[in-house]
């Protein structure tokens, strides 16, 4: 009597094994893509790129930026030197 280490694996035909291999590789590729996206979005910043906060909305932006990509404030404007968020027409009571 010979016993197999993996008796369930002996019953899998070649088509099922190929399908499982393709599924596993596809799942791995999706996982690596999500990890790459997460590092790009939330971390893994390039050390050479210096960042600062936008004076208007407080978002993290590149220090060399001419305009905030979030609130669209231009840093080249002479008139926009006031501190604080942009005026959206809110009425203070």
CNS distance restraints for C-alpha pairs under 8 A (distance, minus, plus):
assign (resid   3 and name CA) (resid   7 and name CA) 7.81 0.50 0.50
assign (resid   4 and name CA) (resid  10 and name CA) 7.98 0.50 0.50
assign (resid   6 and name CA) (resid  10 and name CA) 6.82 0.50 0.50
assign (resid   7 and name CA) (resid  11 and name CA) 7.19 0.50 0.50
assign (resid   8 and name CA) (resid  12 and name CA) 7.21 0.50 0.50
assign (resid  12 and name CA) (resid  16 and name CA) 6.24 0.50 0.50
assign (resid  12 and name CA) (resid  17 and name CA) 6.48 0.50 0.50
assign (resid  13 and name CA) (resid  17 and name CA) 6.35 0.50 0.50
assign (resid  14 and name CA) (resid  18 and name CA) 6.12 0.50 0.50
assign (resid  15 and name CA) (resid  19 and name CA) 6.14 0.50 0.50
assign (resid  16 and name CA) (resid  20 and name CA) 6.14 0.50 0.50
assign (resid  17 and name CA) (resid  21 and name CA) 6.15 0.50 0.50
assign (resid  18 and name CA) (resid  22 and name CA) 6.18 0.50 0.50
assign (resid  19 and name CA) (resid  23 and name CA) 6.08 0.50 0.50
assign (resid  20 and name CA) (resid  24 and name CA) 6.01 0.50 0.50
assign (resid  21 and name CA) (resid  25 and name CA) 6.17 0.50 0.50
assign (resid  22 and name CA) (resid  26 and name CA) 6.06 0.50 0.50
assign (resid  23 and name CA) (resid  27 and name CA) 6.10 0.50 0.50
assign (resid  24 and name CA) (resid  28 and name CA) 6.14 0.50 0.50
assign (resid  25 and name CA) (resid  29 and name CA) 6.14 0.50 0.50
assign (resid  26 and name CA) (resid  30 and name CA) 6.27 0.50 0.50
assign (resid  27 and name CA) (resid  31 and name CA) 6.16 0.50 0.50
assign (resid  28 and name CA) (resid  32 and name CA) 6.16 0.50 0.50
assign (resid  29 and name CA) (resid  33 and name CA) 6.18 0.50 0.50
assign (resid  30 and name CA) (resid  34 and name CA) 6.23 0.50 0.50
assign (resid  31 and name CA) (resid  35 and name CA) 6.23 0.50 0.50
assign (resid  32 and name CA) (resid  36 and name CA) 6.11 0.50 0.50
assign (resid  33 and name CA) (resid  37 and name CA) 6.17 0.50 0.50
assign (resid  34 and name CA) (resid  38 and name CA) 6.08 0.50 0.50
assign (resid  35 and name CA) (resid  39 and name CA) 6.15 0.50 0.50
assign (resid  36 and name CA) (resid  40 and name CA) 6.15 0.50 0.50
assign (resid  37 and name CA) (resid  41 and name CA) 6.07 0.50 0.50
assign (resid  38 and name CA) (resid  42 and name CA) 5.75 0.50 0.50
assign (resid  38 and name CA) (resid  43 and name CA) 7.24 0.50 0.50
assign (resid  39 and name CA) (resid  43 and name CA) 4.76 0.50 0.50
assign (resid  39 and name CA) (resid  44 and name CA) 5.18 0.50 0.50
assign (resid  39 and name CA) (resid  45 and name CA) 7.95 0.50 0.50
assign (resid  40 and name CA) (resid  44 and name CA) 6.17 0.50 0.50
assign (resid  40 and name CA) (resid  45 and name CA) 7.17 0.50 0.50
assign (resid  45 and name CA) (resid  49 and name CA) 7.56 0.50 0.50
assign (resid  49 and name CA) (resid  62 and name CA) 6.89 0.50 0.50
assign (resid  49 and name CA) (resid  63 and name CA) 7.93 0.50 0.50
assign (resid  50 and name CA) (resid  62 and name CA) 6.04 0.50 0.50
assign (resid  50 and name CA) (resid  63 and name CA) 5.69 0.50 0.50
assign (resid  51 and name CA) (resid  60 and name CA) 6.34 0.50 0.50
assign (resid  51 and name CA) (resid  61 and name CA) 5.45 0.50 0.50
assign (resid  51 and name CA) (resid  62 and name CA) 4.42 0.50 0.50
assign (resid  51 and name CA) (resid  63 and name CA) 4.83 0.50 0.50
assign (resid  52 and name CA) (resid  60 and name CA) 5.67 0.50 0.50
assign (resid  52 and name CA) (resid  61 and name CA) 5.59 0.50 0.50
assign (resid  52 and name CA) (resid  62 and name CA) 6.16 0.50 0.50
assign (resid  52 and name CA) (resid  63 and name CA) 5.28 0.50 0.50
assign (resid  53 and name CA) (resid  58 and name CA) 5.02 0.50 0.50
assign (resid  53 and name CA) (resid  59 and name CA) 5.35 0.50 0.50
assign (resid  53 and name CA) (resid  60 and name CA) 4.72 0.50 0.50
assign (resid  53 and name CA) (resid  61 and name CA) 5.99 0.50 0.50
assign (resid  54 and name CA) (resid  58 and name CA) 4.60 0.50 0.50
assign (resid  54 and name CA) (resid  59 and name CA) 5.33 0.50 0.50
assign (resid  54 and name CA) (resid  60 and name CA) 6.53 0.50 0.50
assign (resid  54 and name CA) (resid  61 and name CA) 6.57 0.50 0.50
assign (resid  54 and name CA) (resid  68 and name CA) 6.59 0.50 0.50
assign (resid  55 and name CA) (resid  83 and name CA) 6.46 0.50 0.50
assign (resid  55 and name CA) (resid  84 and name CA) 6.61 0.50 0.50
assign (resid  55 and name CA) (resid  85 and name CA) 7.48 0.50 0.50
assign (resid  56 and name CA) (resid  71 and name CA) 7.53 0.50 0.50
assign (resid  56 and name CA) (resid  73 and name CA) 7.20 0.50 0.50
assign (resid  56 and name CA) (resid  83 and name CA) 6.69 0.50 0.50
assign (resid  56 and name CA) (resid  84 and name CA) 5.26 0.50 0.50
assign (resid  56 and name CA) (resid  85 and name CA) 4.27 0.50 0.50
assign (resid  56 and name CA) (resid  86 and name CA) 6.01 0.50 0.50
assign (resid  57 and name CA) (resid  70 and name CA) 7.84 0.50 0.50
assign (resid  57 and name CA) (resid  71 and name CA) 6.50 0.50 0.50
assign (resid  57 and name CA) (resid  84 and name CA) 7.49 0.50 0.50
assign (resid  57 and name CA) (resid  85 and name CA) 5.43 0.50 0.50
assign (resid  57 and name CA) (resid  86 and name CA) 7.60 0.50 0.50
assign (resid  59 and name CA) (resid  70 and name CA) 7.23 0.50 0.50
assign (resid  61 and name CA) (resid  65 and name CA) 7.02 0.50 0.50
assign (resid  61 and name CA) (resid  68 and name CA) 6.86 0.50 0.50
assign (resid  61 and name CA) (resid  69 and name CA) 7.87 0.50 0.50
assign (resid  66 and name CA) (resid  74 and name CA) 5.97 0.50 0.50
assign (resid  66 and name CA) (resid  75 and name CA) 5.42 0.50 0.50
assign (resid  66 and name CA) (resid  76 and name CA) 6.52 0.50 0.50
assign (resid  67 and name CA) (resid  72 and name CA) 5.88 0.50 0.50
assign (resid  67 and name CA) (resid  73 and name CA) 5.48 0.50 0.50
assign (resid  67 and name CA) (resid  74 and name CA) 4.26 0.50 0.50
assign (resid  67 and name CA) (resid  75 and name CA) 5.76 0.50 0.50
assign (resid  67 and name CA) (resid  76 and name CA) 7.96 0.50 0.50
assign (resid  68 and name CA) (resid  72 and name CA) 4.88 0.50 0.50
assign (resid  68 and name CA) (resid  73 and name CA) 5.37 0.50 0.50
assign (resid  68 and name CA) (resid  74 and name CA) 6.61 0.50 0.50
assign (resid  68 and name CA) (resid  75 and name CA) 7.95 0.50 0.50
assign (resid  69 and name CA) (resid  73 and name CA) 7.98 0.50 0.50
assign (resid  74 and name CA) (resid  80 and name CA) 7.75 0.50 0.50
assign (resid  75 and name CA) (resid  80 and name CA) 7.43 0.50 0.50
assign (resid  77 and name CA) (resid  81 and name CA) 7.55 0.50 0.50
